Amino acid sequence: MLLAFWSDLTRFVPPELSLPVLCLVLFVDNATTASFTTPLLLTYAPRFEPWQVGVFGAASAGAGSTVQLLLFRWILGSDWAWAKRLAPSRERVAKALAASPSASFMAILIARATPLPDGPIKLVAAAGHYPLPRYFLAVLLGGIPYFALLAWLGHEFPVPPWVLLLLVVVIALVFVVERWRRRGRTSA
């Protein structure tokens, strides 16, 4: 049943994307949920040279991530009660960022250079008003090798569609479990 659903779903996915369209999709994904960057890269990046995906894909995803950081700043700066619960103490975050800005830069760079979620680091950067050009540079430098590596791996070892479906399902399950865990923690 899951494979039938996947085949129906893949009819809506274009078989090929140009590099500018891939970059636009990466920008939109990183400006919103930033959940599907790795599956997108595994699906479409093998069609391009790894250096192209590394440079242009990382730049567009980094720009989208910077827009998302701005959105986080706006949400955390609002008077909404739910947003205030998400934010760590602004003074504490600003003090920590001022004490070791290079460590923060490296943390952002390393988080982008791996498939690990960078949401917690992004929240800290937003709450501490981390400089946007420095944030963009960190995600760009971390993204170039990661994106190029995924493109190269896709060239050398093509990923079957069912593995990509499994990856998307795992991402969705992690998101649901994390939300359930947080909800259980706040009600206790």
KALINDA-V655358 format. One record per backbone hydrogen bond with DSSP energy under -0.5 kcal/mol. CO is the residue of the C=O (numbers start at 1). NH is the residue of the N-H. Records with the same first field share a line. If there is no record, write none. Layout:
CO->NH ; NH
//
This chain:
1->5
2->6
3->7
4->8
5->9
6->10
7->11
8->11
9->12
18->22
19->23
20->24
21->25
22->26
23->27
24->28
25->29
26->30
27->31
28->32
29->34
36->40
37->41
38->42
39->43
40->44 ; 45
41->45 ; 46
44->47
45->48
49->52 ; 53
50->54
51->55
52->56 ; 57
53->57 ; 58
54->58
55->59
56->60
57->61
58->62
59->63
60->64
61->65
62->66
63->67
64->68
65->69
66->70
67->71
68->72
69->73
70->74
71->75
72->76
73->77
75->78
80->84
81->85
82->86
83->87
89->93
90->94
91->95
92->96
93->97
94->98
95->99
96->100
100->104
101->105
102->106
103->107
104->108
105->109
106->110
107->111
108->112
109->113
111->114
118->122
119->123
120->124
121->125
122->126
123->127
124->128
125->130
126->129
131->135
132->136
133->137
134->138
135->139
136->140
137->141
138->142
139->143
140->144
141->145
142->146
143->147
144->148
145->149
146->150
147->151
148->152
149->153
150->154
151->155
152->156
153->157
158->160
160->163 ; 164
161->165
162->166
163->167
164->168
165->169
166->170
167->171
168->172
169->173
170->174
171->175
172->176
173->177
174->178
175->179
176->180
177->181
178->182
179->183
180->184
181->185
182->186
183->187
184->188
//
